[in-house]
C-alpha cells in the first residue's frame, strides 16, 4: 500500500481525536450554562482531555513497541468511545470530567503512536510535507467540530452532540482496522528505556516549543466562541467565525511543510509563523465585526506554516532505536503544558472579567517559542545531536 494512502488513513483516525477534543470547546457556553460552571472550570475541562498524556505517553509508546502499533491504536480508539459514552450519560460535573479523562487516555495514546507510525513510513523522505499534512488533521477536526456541533446542539441539545461524536469515532475505528498496514521494510523496534545518548535536553526543548505553540492555538478554538459571545454573537455565529481561523491554519499546514522541504529553511518558516501569529491574533480583539473574520483567517494562516517544521525537531534528534520512548517523553512534556495552558488562560480571563485576555496570552506564548528554538539549535550544534532520521 502507498505511504500516501497510509497517511490518509492516519489523518482520518487522528482527526477524530481533534473532533472529540473540540466537542467541549465548540459548545462551551451551553455546557457552562447546563452545569453552572465558570470559564476557569471550562478551561480545566478542556485541558483534562490531554492530561492523561503526562502519565500514559511514555508507557503508551513502550507498550505499542511490545504489542504492536495497530493493536494499541484500536484499543485506544475504543477508550475514546467509552469516554464519550460516559460524558453523554454524566449526571454530574464530576462524571463529565471522568469521561473526559477516559476519552483523553485513548486520544493521547493514538497521538503518540500515530506520530511514530508516520515517522516510520516517511523518515528521510519528505518528512516535513508528510508531517504538515498529518498535523493538519488536528485543525481540520477542530474546524469540523466548530462548524457542525453548534448546529447539532441547536436541534438535539448536548445529547445530540455526544451521539454525533460517538458516530465519528466509531466510523474511524472501523476504517483504521480495515486499512492500516505496517511499513513493509521497517520492523517495529523495541522501546529503549535509557542510554547515555538519549537527547533529553534537546528533546525537552523541542517538546516545550511544540507545547507552547499548541497552547497558543488552543486559545482561539477553546475560548474564541466565548470571546465573540461576549461581543453579542450567537453561539452558532461565534463558533463558525472561530472555525475560519482553523481553516486558515489547515490551508497553511501542508504549505509550510512543502516550503521547508524544498528550501531547507525550516527555522525561517517557523519564525515567520511565530511572529506573524503573535502579531495578528491581538488584532482580532479590537477589529470591527467585519474585520474579525479577516484577522482570524490571516492569523490562522501564519500559525499553520510552522507546524510541520516544528514537528520535525524530535525526528532530527531521535535515532530509530529510541524513537518509541523518545516520542513518549516528547508528548509527556507536551501534554503537561497543554493541560495547564487552558486552565491558566481561563483563570486569567475570570480575573480580568473578559475572555479576550486568552488571545493576548496565546500571542505571548508564541513569542516565547523564539528563544526556545534558538537554544535548541545551539544545543544541537554544540553536541552534534542531530541525526539522520
VEXDOVO-455054 format. One record per residue (C-alpha): residue in three letters; x, y, z. Coordinates in nm, 4 decimals. Layout:
N
+------+----------+----------+----------+
: resn :        u :        v :        w :
+------+----------+----------+----------+
:  ALA :        X :        Y :        Z :
...
+------+----------+----------+----------+
//
This chain:
389
+------+----------+----------+----------+
: resn :        u :        v :        w :
+------+----------+----------+----------+
:  UNK :   0.0000 :   0.0000 :   0.0000 :
:  UNK :   0.1266 :   0.3508 :  -0.0840 :
:  UNK :   0.2692 :   0.5539 :   0.2040 :
:  UNK :   0.0433 :   0.8403 :   0.0956 :
:  UNK :  -0.2592 :   0.6126 :   0.1355 :
:  UNK :  -0.1337 :   0.5232 :   0.4813 :
:  UNK :  -0.1005 :   0.8940 :   0.5536 :
:  UNK :  -0.4670 :   0.9385 :   0.4595 :
:  UNK :  -0.5651 :   0.6574 :   0.6984 :
:  UNK :  -0.3642 :   0.8087 :   0.9837 :
:  UNK :  -0.5005 :   1.1547 :   0.9047 :
:  UNK :  -0.8610 :   1.0348 :   0.9268 :
:  UNK :  -0.8111 :   0.8436 :   1.2501 :
:  UNK :  -0.6288 :   1.1310 :   1.4207 :
:  UNK :  -0.8963 :   1.3741 :   1.3032 :
:  UNK :  -1.1417 :   1.2031 :   1.5409 :
:  UNK :  -0.9152 :   1.2875 :   1.8340 :
:  UNK :  -0.9291 :   1.6569 :   1.7426 :
:  UNK :  -1.3047 :   1.6348 :   1.6889 :
:  UNK :  -1.3573 :   1.4796 :   2.0324 :
:  UNK :  -1.1217 :   1.7278 :   2.1971 :
:  UNK :  -1.3051 :   2.0243 :   2.0444 :
:  UNK :  -1.6511 :   1.8839 :   2.1189 :
:  UNK :  -1.6355 :   2.0652 :   2.4544 :
:  UNK :  -1.5000 :   2.3975 :   2.3264 :
:  UNK :  -1.7477 :   2.4075 :   2.0368 :
:  UNK :  -2.0472 :   2.4103 :   2.2718 :
:  UNK :  -1.8749 :   2.5505 :   2.5817 :
:  UNK :  -2.1380 :   2.8220 :   2.6525 :
:  UNK :  -2.4099 :   2.5530 :   2.6526 :
:  UNK :  -2.2084 :   2.3225 :   2.8812 :
:  UNK :  -2.1298 :   2.6096 :   3.1190 :
:  UNK :  -2.4975 :   2.7029 :   3.1346 :
:  UNK :  -2.6134 :   2.3433 :   3.1837 :
:  UNK :  -2.3709 :   2.2654 :   3.4665 :
:  UNK :  -2.3431 :   2.6166 :   3.6098 :
:  UNK :  -1.9634 :   2.6485 :   3.5844 :
:  UNK :  -1.7154 :   2.9305 :   3.5157 :
:  UNK :  -1.4654 :   2.9934 :   3.2360 :
:  UNK :  -1.1900 :   2.8587 :   3.4617 :
:  UNK :  -1.3886 :   2.5364 :   3.5077 :
:  UNK :  -1.4347 :   2.5089 :   3.1321 :
:  UNK :  -1.0626 :   2.5620 :   3.0867 :
:  UNK :  -0.9900 :   2.2698 :   3.3179 :
:  UNK :  -1.2439 :   2.0512 :   3.1369 :
:  UNK :  -1.0850 :   2.1326 :   2.8021 :
:  UNK :  -0.7354 :   2.0627 :   2.9334 :
:  UNK :  -0.8390 :   1.7386 :   3.1043 :
:  UNK :  -0.8589 :   1.5619 :   2.7697 :
:  UNK :  -0.4840 :   1.5935 :   2.7299 :
:  UNK :  -0.3962 :   1.5484 :   3.0974 :
:  UNK :  -0.3570 :   1.1667 :   3.0795 :
:  UNK :  -0.0711 :   1.2179 :   2.8361 :
:  UNK :   0.1510 :   1.3225 :   3.1270 :
:  UNK :   0.1255 :   0.9679 :   3.2623 :
:  UNK :   0.0479 :   0.7413 :   2.9654 :
:  UNK :   0.2570 :   0.8864 :   2.6804 :
:  UNK :   0.5815 :   0.7132 :   2.7803 :
:  UNK :   0.4347 :   0.3712 :   2.8697 :
:  UNK :   0.1992 :   0.4010 :   2.5721 :
:  UNK :   0.4918 :   0.4170 :   2.3322 :
:  UNK :   0.6670 :   0.1269 :   2.5050 :
:  UNK :   0.3517 :  -0.0880 :   2.5121 :
:  UNK :   0.2937 :  -0.0249 :   2.1425 :
:  UNK :   0.6500 :  -0.1347 :   2.0689 :
:  UNK :   0.5790 :  -0.4569 :   2.2609 :
:  UNK :   0.2276 :  -0.5428 :   2.1387 :
:  UNK :   0.2122 :  -0.3643 :   1.8031 :
:  UNK :   0.1152 :  -0.0137 :   1.6985 :
:  UNK :  -0.2078 :  -0.1048 :   1.5211 :
:  UNK :  -0.3469 :  -0.3132 :   1.8067 :
:  UNK :  -0.2852 :  -0.0429 :   2.0673 :
:  UNK :  -0.4288 :   0.2310 :   1.8448 :
:  UNK :  -0.7512 :   0.0323 :   1.8022 :
:  UNK :  -0.7756 :  -0.0267 :   2.1771 :
:  UNK :  -0.7180 :   0.3438 :   2.2364 :
:  UNK :  -0.9997 :   0.4389 :   1.9998 :
:  UNK :  -1.2286 :   0.2084 :   2.1985 :
:  UNK :  -1.1338 :   0.4082 :   2.5092 :
:  UNK :  -1.2294 :   0.7251 :   2.3216 :
:  UNK :  -1.5737 :   0.5761 :   2.2605 :
:  UNK :  -1.6123 :   0.4769 :   2.6249 :
:  UNK :  -1.5205 :   0.8295 :   2.7312 :
:  UNK :  -1.7845 :   0.9979 :   2.5182 :
:  UNK :  -2.0492 :   0.7476 :   2.6362 :
:  UNK :  -1.9646 :   0.8418 :   2.9956 :
:  UNK :  -1.9988 :   1.2101 :   2.9100 :
:  UNK :  -2.3308 :   1.1548 :   2.7382 :
:  UNK :  -2.4691 :   0.9773 :   3.0456 :
:  UNK :  -2.2993 :   1.2038 :   3.3027 :
:  UNK :  -2.5447 :   1.3157 :   3.5737 :
:  UNK :  -2.2937 :   1.5493 :   3.7396 :
:  UNK :  -1.9912 :   1.7627 :   3.6579 :
:  UNK :  -1.7657 :   1.5025 :   3.8193 :
:  UNK :  -1.8866 :   1.2305 :   3.5829 :
:  UNK :  -1.8347 :   1.4669 :   3.2911 :
:  UNK :  -1.4742 :   1.5190 :   3.3970 :
:  UNK :  -1.4199 :   1.1436 :   3.4401 :
:  UNK :  -1.5493 :   1.0729 :   3.0904 :
:  UNK :  -1.3241 :   1.3451 :   2.9534 :
:  UNK :  -1.0202 :   1.1809 :   3.1144 :
:  UNK :  -1.1072 :   0.8295 :   2.9878 :
:  UNK :  -1.1552 :   0.9581 :   2.6340 :
:  UNK :  -0.8325 :   1.1528 :   2.6682 :
:  UNK :  -0.6354 :   0.8413 :   2.7616 :
:  UNK :  -0.7298 :   0.6911 :   2.4272 :
:  UNK :  -0.6759 :   1.0155 :   2.2390 :
:  UNK :  -0.3290 :   1.0893 :   2.3696 :
:  UNK :  -0.2059 :   0.7343 :   2.3082 :
:  UNK :  -0.3139 :   0.7384 :   1.9435 :
:  UNK :  -0.1460 :   1.0755 :   1.9037 :
:  UNK :   0.1874 :   0.9415 :   2.0325 :
:  UNK :   0.1744 :   0.6159 :   1.8392 :
:  UNK :   0.0426 :   0.7593 :   1.5131 :
:  UNK :   0.3164 :   1.0226 :   1.5096 :
:  UNK :   0.5696 :   0.7433 :   1.5457 :
:  UNK :   0.3891 :   0.5470 :   1.2696 :
:  UNK :   0.4205 :   0.8431 :   1.0375 :
:  UNK :   0.7926 :   0.8796 :   1.1073 :
:  UNK :   0.8361 :   0.5057 :   1.0376 :
:  UNK :   0.6720 :   0.5471 :   0.6950 :
:  UNK :   0.8318 :   0.8796 :   0.5946 :
:  UNK :   1.1666 :   0.9001 :   0.7780 :
:  UNK :   1.4144 :   1.0684 :   0.5447 :
:  UNK :   1.1564 :   1.1129 :   0.2675 :
:  UNK :   0.9520 :   1.4371 :   0.2534 :
:  UNK :   0.9081 :   1.4244 :   0.6296 :
:  UNK :   0.8124 :   1.7940 :   0.6679 :
:  UNK :   0.5479 :   1.7651 :   0.3969 :
:  UNK :   0.4028 :   1.4446 :   0.5398 :
:  UNK :   0.4117 :   1.5818 :   0.8940 :
:  UNK :   0.2423 :   1.9033 :   0.7841 :
:  UNK :  -0.0400 :   1.7064 :   0.6215 :
:  UNK :  -0.0687 :   1.4700 :   0.9187 :
:  UNK :  -0.0805 :   1.7512 :   1.1731 :
:  UNK :  -0.3497 :   1.9129 :   0.9600 :
:  UNK :  -0.5882 :   1.6505 :   1.0958 :
:  UNK :  -0.5927 :   1.8485 :   1.4214 :
:  UNK :  -0.7200 :   2.1835 :   1.2838 :
:  UNK :  -0.9466 :   2.0071 :   1.0330 :
:  UNK :  -1.1073 :   1.8051 :   1.3122 :
:  UNK :  -1.1414 :   2.1171 :   1.5237 :
:  UNK :  -1.2924 :   2.3151 :   1.2357 :
:  UNK :  -1.5438 :   2.0385 :   1.1668 :
:  UNK :  -1.6450 :   2.0329 :   1.5327 :
:  UNK :  -1.6872 :   2.4105 :   1.5369 :
:  UNK :  -1.8924 :   2.4070 :   1.2180 :
:  UNK :  -2.1098 :   2.1041 :   1.2894 :
:  UNK :  -2.1618 :   2.0653 :   1.6634 :
:  UNK :  -2.3256 :   2.4029 :   1.7418 :
:  UNK :  -2.5914 :   2.3256 :   1.4806 :
:  UNK :  -2.6341 :   1.9756 :   1.6229 :
:  UNK :  -2.6697 :   2.1292 :   1.9701 :
:  UNK :  -2.9360 :   2.3679 :   1.8441 :
:  UNK :  -3.1561 :   2.0823 :   1.7254 :
:  UNK :  -3.0560 :   1.7934 :   1.9521 :
:  UNK :  -2.9011 :   1.9543 :   2.2579 :
:  UNK :  -2.5961 :   1.8083 :   2.4291 :
:  UNK :  -2.7356 :   1.4565 :   2.3831 :
:  UNK :  -2.7238 :   1.5015 :   2.0071 :
:  UNK :  -2.3706 :   1.6408 :   2.0267 :
:  UNK :  -2.2346 :   1.3403 :   2.2156 :
:  UNK :  -2.4159 :   1.0951 :   1.9863 :
:  UNK :  -2.2585 :   1.2637 :   1.6830 :
:  UNK :  -1.9114 :   1.2366 :   1.8385 :
:  UNK :  -1.9680 :   0.8655 :   1.9044 :
:  UNK :  -2.0579 :   0.8087 :   1.5408 :
:  UNK :  -1.7473 :   0.9864 :   1.4087 :
:  UNK :  -1.5133 :   0.7851 :   1.6303 :
:  UNK :  -1.6864 :   0.4554 :   1.5515 :
:  UNK :  -1.6581 :   0.5053 :   1.1752 :
:  UNK :  -1.2900 :   0.5984 :   1.2001 :
:  UNK :  -1.2154 :   0.2934 :   1.4162 :
:  UNK :  -1.3612 :   0.0568 :   1.1568 :
:  UNK :  -1.1759 :   0.2317 :   0.8718 :
:  UNK :  -0.8424 :   0.2163 :   1.0553 :
:  UNK :  -0.8861 :  -0.1520 :   1.1418 :
:  UNK :  -0.9530 :  -0.2405 :   0.7782 :
:  UNK :  -0.6992 :  -0.0201 :   0.6002 :
:  UNK :  -0.3847 :   0.0418 :   0.8072 :
:  UNK :  -0.0710 :  -0.1640 :   0.7337 :
:  UNK :   0.2737 :  -0.1619 :   0.8913 :
:  UNK :   0.5692 :  -0.0394 :   0.6811 :
:  UNK :   0.6909 :  -0.3280 :   0.4624 :
:  UNK :   1.0600 :  -0.2502 :   0.5145 :
:  UNK :   1.0510 :  -0.1357 :   0.8771 :
:  UNK :   1.0353 :  -0.3661 :   1.1733 :
:  UNK :   0.8974 :  -0.2282 :   1.4975 :
:  UNK :   1.1943 :  -0.1557 :   1.7236 :
:  UNK :   1.1864 :  -0.2409 :   2.0869 :
:  UNK :   1.1472 :   0.0595 :   2.3133 :
:  UNK :   1.4776 :   0.1721 :   2.4558 :
:  UNK :   1.4306 :   0.2757 :   2.8175 :
:  UNK :   1.7500 :   0.4711 :   2.8576 :
:  UNK :   2.1010 :   0.5265 :   2.7340 :
:  UNK :   2.3809 :   0.7756 :   2.7502 :
:  UNK :   2.2987 :   0.9075 :   2.4072 :
:  UNK :   1.9339 :   0.9870 :   2.4802 :
:  UNK :   1.8953 :   1.3609 :   2.3991 :
:  UNK :   1.6810 :   1.4602 :   2.6970 :
:  UNK :   1.7751 :   1.8317 :   2.6979 :
:  UNK :   1.7112 :   1.8938 :   2.3297 :
:  UNK :   1.4030 :   1.6714 :   2.3374 :
:  UNK :   1.2646 :   1.8760 :   2.6278 :
:  UNK :   1.3267 :   2.1972 :   2.4344 :
:  UNK :   1.1563 :   2.0565 :   2.1238 :
:  UNK :   0.8572 :   1.9450 :   2.3281 :
:  UNK :   0.8306 :   2.2808 :   2.5038 :
:  UNK :   0.8271 :   2.4633 :   2.1703 :
:  UNK :   0.5549 :   2.2320 :   2.0379 :
:  UNK :   0.3510 :   2.2698 :   2.3573 :
:  UNK :   0.3664 :   2.6497 :   2.3752 :
:  UNK :   0.2839 :   2.6662 :   2.0062 :
:  UNK :  -0.0254 :   2.4489 :   2.0536 :
:  UNK :  -0.1438 :   2.6227 :   2.3700 :
:  UNK :  -0.1362 :   2.9409 :   2.1626 :
:  UNK :  -0.3648 :   2.7698 :   1.9124 :
:  UNK :  -0.5913 :   2.6428 :   2.1887 :
:  UNK :  -0.6635 :   2.9981 :   2.2983 :
:  UNK :  -0.8535 :   3.0556 :   1.9752 :
:  UNK :  -1.0513 :   2.7371 :   1.9355 :
:  UNK :  -1.1184 :   2.6886 :   2.3096 :
:  UNK :  -1.2076 :   3.0469 :   2.4002 :
:  UNK :  -1.2894 :   3.2011 :   2.0623 :
:  UNK :  -1.6629 :   3.1259 :   2.0918 :
:  UNK :  -1.6679 :   3.2832 :   2.4392 :
:  UNK :  -1.4731 :   3.5907 :   2.3187 :
:  UNK :  -1.7236 :   3.6521 :   2.0401 :
:  UNK :  -2.0228 :   3.5644 :   2.2587 :
:  UNK :  -1.9166 :   3.8448 :   2.4929 :
:  UNK :  -1.9475 :   4.0788 :   2.1943 :
:  UNK :  -2.3088 :   3.9714 :   2.1455 :
:  UNK :  -2.2627 :   3.6998 :   1.8822 :
:  UNK :  -2.4785 :   3.3867 :   1.8865 :
:  UNK :  -2.3146 :   3.0521 :   1.9673 :
:  UNK :  -2.3522 :   2.9326 :   1.6068 :
:  UNK :  -2.2097 :   3.2535 :   1.4594 :
:  UNK :  -1.9250 :   3.2673 :   1.7130 :
:  UNK :  -1.8246 :   2.9046 :   1.6506 :
:  UNK :  -1.8482 :   2.9400 :   1.2726 :
:  UNK :  -1.6295 :   3.2508 :   1.2747 :
:  UNK :  -1.3773 :   3.0855 :   1.5045 :
:  UNK :  -1.3609 :   2.7925 :   1.2633 :
:  UNK :  -1.2402 :   3.0328 :   0.9922 :
:  UNK :  -0.9172 :   3.0692 :   1.1886 :
:  UNK :  -0.8745 :   2.6917 :   1.1851 :
:  UNK :  -0.9494 :   2.6765 :   0.8127 :
:  UNK :  -0.6681 :   2.9253 :   0.7519 :
:  UNK :  -0.4417 :   2.7054 :   0.9605 :
:  UNK :  -0.5442 :   2.3947 :   0.7671 :
:  UNK :  -0.4564 :   2.5592 :   0.4350 :
:  UNK :  -0.1127 :   2.6685 :   0.5571 :
:  UNK :  -0.0084 :   2.3463 :   0.7318 :
:  UNK :   0.0890 :   2.1403 :   0.4243 :
:  UNK :   0.2199 :   2.4530 :   0.2517 :
:  UNK :   0.4636 :   2.5213 :   0.5350 :
:  UNK :   0.5911 :   2.1644 :   0.5196 :
:  UNK :   0.6391 :   2.1780 :   0.1423 :
:  UNK :   0.8270 :   2.5091 :   0.1607 :
:  UNK :   1.0505 :   2.3774 :   0.4389 :
:  UNK :   1.1312 :   2.0572 :   0.2473 :
:  UNK :   1.2055 :   2.2306 :  -0.0824 :
:  UNK :   1.4076 :   2.5218 :   0.0542 :
:  UNK :   1.5672 :   2.3541 :   0.3544 :
:  UNK :   1.4973 :   2.6719 :   0.5561 :
:  UNK :   1.2861 :   2.5168 :   0.8303 :
:  UNK :   1.3773 :   2.7675 :   1.1001 :
:  UNK :   1.2884 :   3.0598 :   0.8729 :
:  UNK :   0.9430 :   2.9127 :   0.8120 :
:  UNK :   0.8985 :   2.8577 :   1.1863 :
:  UNK :   0.9980 :   3.2163 :   1.2717 :
:  UNK :   0.7639 :   3.3648 :   1.0100 :
:  UNK :   0.4843 :   3.1553 :   1.1592 :
:  UNK :   0.5532 :   3.2553 :   1.5204 :
:  UNK :   0.5967 :   3.6267 :   1.4526 :
:  UNK :   0.3004 :   3.6525 :   1.2161 :
:  UNK :   0.0603 :   3.4821 :   1.4535 :
:  UNK :   0.1714 :   3.6649 :   1.7665 :
:  UNK :   0.1342 :   3.9988 :   1.5876 :
:  UNK :  -0.2044 :   3.9338 :   1.4279 :
:  UNK :  -0.4007 :   3.7499 :   1.6970 :
:  UNK :  -0.4482 :   4.0549 :   1.9233 :
:  UNK :  -0.5869 :   4.2449 :   1.6228 :
:  UNK :  -0.8961 :   4.0230 :   1.6368 :
:  UNK :  -0.9803 :   4.1658 :   1.9785 :
:  UNK :  -1.0018 :   4.5244 :   1.8585 :
:  UNK :  -1.1145 :   4.4894 :   1.4976 :
:  UNK :  -1.4702 :   4.5842 :   1.3990 :
:  UNK :  -1.7103 :   4.2940 :   1.3472 :
:  UNK :  -1.6398 :   4.2723 :   0.9741 :
:  UNK :  -1.2641 :   4.2704 :   1.0342 :
:  UNK :  -1.2627 :   3.9852 :   1.2841 :
:  UNK :  -1.3059 :   3.7263 :   1.0090 :
:  UNK :  -1.0114 :   3.8670 :   0.8134 :
:  UNK :  -0.7881 :   3.8965 :   1.1207 :
:  UNK :  -0.8583 :   3.5402 :   1.2343 :
:  UNK :  -0.8152 :   3.3831 :   0.8909 :
:  UNK :  -0.4787 :   3.5559 :   0.8286 :
:  UNK :  -0.3562 :   3.4791 :   1.1816 :
:  UNK :  -0.4552 :   3.1164 :   1.1317 :
:  UNK :  -0.2654 :   3.1012 :   0.8035 :
:  UNK :   0.0552 :   3.2317 :   0.9623 :
:  UNK :   0.0139 :   2.9910 :   1.2523 :
:  UNK :  -0.0197 :   2.6863 :   1.0289 :
:  UNK :   0.3031 :   2.7477 :   0.8373 :
:  UNK :   0.5198 :   2.6421 :   1.1303 :
:  UNK :   0.3553 :   2.3187 :   1.2448 :
:  UNK :   0.5229 :   2.0718 :   1.0092 :
:  UNK :   0.8762 :   2.2103 :   1.0505 :
:  UNK :   0.8372 :   2.2268 :   1.4301 :
:  UNK :   0.7340 :   1.8617 :   1.4458 :
:  UNK :   1.0490 :   1.7596 :   1.2613 :
:  UNK :   1.2560 :   1.8723 :   1.5615 :
:  UNK :   1.2237 :   1.5435 :   1.7576 :
:  UNK :   1.2660 :   1.3364 :   1.4395 :
:  UNK :   1.6004 :   1.5105 :   1.3830 :
:  UNK :   1.7445 :   1.4107 :   1.7216 :
:  UNK :   1.5907 :   1.0666 :   1.7856 :
:  UNK :   1.7515 :   0.7524 :   1.6483 :
:  UNK :   1.5216 :   0.4706 :   1.5303 :
:  UNK :   1.6008 :   0.2503 :   1.8319 :
:  UNK :   1.4893 :   0.5226 :   2.0760 :
:  UNK :   1.2015 :   0.6626 :   1.8729 :
:  UNK :   0.9158 :   0.4937 :   2.0642 :
:  UNK :   1.0427 :   0.6065 :   2.4050 :
:  UNK :   1.1559 :   0.9428 :   2.2721 :
:  UNK :   0.8150 :   1.0311 :   2.1333 :
:  UNK :   0.6624 :   0.9215 :   2.4633 :
:  UNK :   0.8862 :   1.1630 :   2.6539 :
:  UNK :   0.8198 :   1.4346 :   2.3975 :
:  UNK :   0.4440 :   1.4032 :   2.4372 :
:  UNK :   0.4526 :   1.3678 :   2.8171 :
:  UNK :   0.6055 :   1.7145 :   2.8452 :
:  UNK :   0.3746 :   1.8460 :   2.5759 :
:  UNK :   0.0608 :   1.7173 :   2.7496 :
:  UNK :   0.1641 :   1.8583 :   3.0875 :
:  UNK :   0.1865 :   2.2064 :   2.9388 :
:  UNK :  -0.1254 :   2.1589 :   2.7258 :
:  UNK :  -0.3281 :   2.0630 :   3.0325 :
:  UNK :  -0.2134 :   2.3649 :   3.2299 :
:  UNK :  -0.2394 :   2.6189 :   2.9476 :
:  UNK :  -0.6194 :   2.6437 :   2.9036 :
:  UNK :  -0.6728 :   2.6365 :   3.2810 :
:  UNK :  -0.4287 :   2.9243 :   3.3337 :
:  UNK :  -0.5891 :   3.1180 :   3.0489 :
:  UNK :  -0.9367 :   3.0597 :   3.1906 :
:  UNK :  -0.8256 :   3.1800 :   3.5340 :
:  UNK :  -0.6703 :   3.4924 :   3.3796 :
:  UNK :  -0.9940 :   3.5597 :   3.1926 :
:  UNK :  -1.2019 :   3.5214 :   3.5101 :
:  UNK :  -0.9728 :   3.7580 :   3.6979 :
:  UNK :  -0.9798 :   4.0157 :   3.4171 :
:  UNK :  -1.3538 :   3.9759 :   3.3659 :
:  UNK :  -1.3233 :   3.9178 :   2.9911 :
:  UNK :  -1.2352 :   3.6212 :   2.7703 :
:  UNK :  -1.0237 :   3.8346 :   2.5354 :
:  UNK :  -0.7270 :   3.8044 :   2.7736 :
:  UNK :  -0.6833 :   3.4495 :   2.6459 :
:  UNK :  -0.5899 :   3.5807 :   2.2993 :
:  UNK :  -0.3173 :   3.8006 :   2.4449 :
:  UNK :  -0.1913 :   3.5056 :   2.6471 :
:  UNK :  -0.1708 :   3.2906 :   2.3332 :
:  UNK :   0.0224 :   3.5583 :   2.1474 :
:  UNK :   0.2771 :   3.5818 :   2.4299 :
:  UNK :   0.3320 :   3.2047 :   2.4287 :
:  UNK :   0.4344 :   3.2018 :   2.0635 :
:  UNK :   0.6808 :   3.4828 :   2.1251 :
:  UNK :   0.8342 :   3.2638 :   2.3983 :
:  UNK :   0.8944 :   2.9892 :   2.1389 :
:  UNK :   1.1518 :   3.2036 :   1.9579 :
:  UNK :   1.4296 :   3.1972 :   2.2223 :
:  UNK :   1.3488 :   2.8310 :   2.2933 :
:  UNK :   1.4132 :   2.7474 :   1.9268 :
:  UNK :   1.7428 :   2.9381 :   1.9383 :
:  UNK :   1.8583 :   2.7418 :   2.2425 :
:  UNK :   1.7527 :   2.4139 :   2.0754 :
:  UNK :   1.9666 :   2.4868 :   1.7697 :
:  UNK :   2.2590 :   2.5975 :   1.9846 :
:  UNK :   2.2453 :   2.2749 :   2.1871 :
:  UNK :   2.2247 :   2.0540 :   1.8796 :
:  UNK :   2.5225 :   2.2286 :   1.7192 :
:  UNK :   2.7353 :   2.2072 :   2.0334 :
:  UNK :   2.6616 :   1.8408 :   2.0990 :
:  UNK :   2.6242 :   1.7308 :   1.7393 :
:  UNK :   2.2861 :   1.5900 :   1.8403 :
:  UNK :   2.1155 :   1.5965 :   1.5037 :
:  UNK :   2.0904 :   1.2521 :   1.3484 :
:  UNK :   1.9591 :   1.1261 :   1.0227 :
:  UNK :   1.6050 :   1.0031 :   1.0805 :
+------+----------+----------+----------+
//
